[in-house]
Amino acid sequence: MVPIGFIQSCFTTRNGTPRQPLLVPLARACLILPPEGVPATAFDGLTGYSHCWLVYIFHANTDLPHIWNQPSHKEFKAKVRVPRLDGGKLGVFATRTPHRPCPIGLSVAKVEGVYGRMLLLSGVDLVDGTPVLDVKPYLPYCDIVGNATAPSWVKAGDEDDVIALASVEFSPRFEKELGKNWGAIVKLSMYSSPEEFQALISQVLSRDIRSLRQRKHPRPSTSCASVSIDEDHGQLDFLSSEDATAHSWLESEDKSASEHNAYNVMDAVHDGLVVYRLTLEGVVISYIVDSGHVTVEGIDVPNSTSGSVRECNYSTWMKVLQQECTDTIWA
């Protein structure tokens, strides 16, 4: 079985990728069909639907090679720890964990438009590079189950939601550095301005993306490095570091794959708090969490972004949006 195409997403790594679709409305992605593959005309008519289903592979799972090479399901862990149940276990088929006997994902996304071989999407929960197997239109008359029920713990946004955070704020240093580097960032970005990119960060961090272990033990361990803030650049300077892979992560239902991820915790300390990081469109965002309140402290723009331009960036989105406006006027 060969994927029809691959996702270019604002989520560079698993960490920070939403646990479910449509939780982050500003989360953008583009499904790109390779030139030698399925013809772009396969998208004809899809823009008549507001949403579509995507069938894909959880390609970033750390256990994926083992599953492919040794597909015996007898040794598969039948239960996983669920973050919203404070680590309580449920059967894998009662959760949406990406760690499944057959690592196939199903997500719904908003159809923003089609541009040649590209399908522009928003509200996604897909990590960059995801192989897509199929696209199907979302049909409200049969896809909505009006009398559907689910356990109370899966409801998002209510007062019992253990992963909802109270606030997300940005330090002046961060805002200054984001504006300063926007000229390099925008070449890789699907966002129009620093303000829109900042709004994406706020939506992503409004729900706790840390693993269950990190939430239960938020204080720095003895192996954490110390860190200082560069007053001129709003960046985090590490003074020392030991083994960044020392943490043992618990399985969870999260699509963000909350087992240890090198892009997750920085193993650094600032003012007695662990500094975490989130990578969006290749840009590393540093933040701290204190009593349910998030403060975004710093930003790091890799040198590799300075001369790069992604196949799908905001100029592509502008062309699609302008075409939609023209079609509306003529209609």
Secondary structure, DSSP 8 states (H G I E B T S, - for coil): ---SEEEEESB-SSTTS-SSTTSSTT-EEEEE--TTSS-GGGGTTGGGSSEEEEEEE-TT-TTHHHHHH---STTS--EEE-GGGTT-EEEGGGS--S--SS-EEEEEEEEEEEETTEEEEES----TT-EEEEEEE--HHHH--TT----GGG-SSSTT-TTB-SEEEE-HHHHHHHHHHHHHHTTT-SSSSHHHHHHHHHHHHTB--S-HHHHHS-S--TT-EEEEE-TTT--EEE-----TT-------S-TT--S--TTSEEEEEETTEEEEEEEETTEEEEEEEETTEEEEEEEE--GGGTT---SS-HHHHHHHHHHHHHHHHH-
